């Protein structure tokens, strides 16, 4: 039996079962939320395609206790931990979600099967929409970078080129200056810099190059420079740029949850699914965590958000179970009282309702 058949048959077998929580997305946020819920003795299914955003990176950084661990190894360890507490993992992609008449949710998968849940936790992350510069996408996560806390140490003291595409470019160049004294800011398509910004860049010895970037220079399999429309090539060993950060929230569209604009320093940098600090959305029973709602979360921050959302979902389920138990107790007490009133008494008179 091949892997695809195992996946389809496994999903079909799960189709008749209702889970207390279905987690859509099995990255750091999703697996941390699932682990929290599984340890709370909840029935949990994680639906994940196995294609994390950070797959091209050599290692996960600033994750205490897991520093430098390859992303695939981190996720494999997380899956084992979730399974160790009874959680289940389904290989696949959730494509639709709909509200059921009883208040639960049906999640449709890309293989045509579906699963049912009382609560949803969506941790599908985001998509990096890169500038239209030849070569950037192919080297994304290797020598083409965005987060200094994730990759700054690895390119310290090297020649770093910042390809400017928006109003936060100067801030970005000054940030990366902390890791290297050789930073070049390429104007590319960014708005004109102000006199104050030029002064800041000069004070920090950041070189500014005018002109549009047309590609990357590569020798063998190593980035060596940035090419410009006028034919020049400026030597660089790493390139930094800003991607538009688009929430991967399509599965939520059927529930009426659409992405909203996400801002940084007053500028729109992408979109996100809106939620409160616990991850609860405006749709009762639906939570989000990680980069799908907080675009700048690092891996460890996304994991922490998953724990918060998992705990909030467990508390919500406890509250619902308590409400039902109280209602059942009151109904039983009321029925018992009715039976007592209706009991016969000595003599000709009887009491009744």
Secondary structure by P-SEA (a helix, b strand, c coil): ccaaaaaaaaaaaaccccccbbbccccaaaaaaaaaaaaaccbbbbbbccccccccccccccccccccccaaaaaaaaaaaaaaabbbbbcccccccccccccbbbbbccccccccccbbbbcbbbbbbcccccccccccccccccccccccccccccbbbbbccccaaaaaaaaacccccbbbbbccccccccaaaaaaaaaabbbbbbccccccccccccccccccccbbbbbbcbbbbbccbbbccccccccccccccccccccccccccccccccccccccbbbbcccccccccaaaaaaaaaaaaaaaaaaaaaaaaaaaaaaaaaaaaaaaaaaaaccccccccccc
